[in-house]
């Protein structure tokens, strides 16, 4: 939960407006829940742990529609 709060704060500092930030837990928590972690994801998770960082896996830009004319 702390990582999610910190991530939201960082995204807001970057002038972004996060609508949804989800934490998926540690490697151990995910394995206990039955998730399979492929080698590429495992390397990325270890890097985030080593660098005390978070991974932003997906961002969708939402723009207001502009009226023509």
C-alpha positions, 0 to 999 in steps of 0.5 A, spaced: 500 500 500 505 504 501 508 503 494 502 505 491 501 511 495 508 513 493 507 512 486 501 516 486 505 522 489 510 521 484 505 521 478 502 527 480 509 531 481 510 529 474 503 533 472 499 526 471 493 525 474 492 517 475 486 514 475 488 507 477 494 505 480 494 497 482 499 494 486 500 486 485 505 484 491 511 482 492 514 476 488 513 471 494 506 474 494 504 473 487 507 466 487 503 464 493 497 466 490 498 462 484 501 466 479 506 464 474 512 469 473 516 468 467 523 470 466 523 477 463 518 479 469 522 476 474 528 480 472 524 486 472 521 485 479 528 484 481 531 490 478 525 494 481 527 491 488 534 492 487 533 500 485 527 501 490 523 503 485 516 501 482 514 499 475 509 503 471 506 497 466 501 501 462 499 508 461 493 510 457 492 518 455 485 521 456 484 527 452 478 531 452 475 531 445 475 538 442 469 541 438 471 542 430 469 550 428 
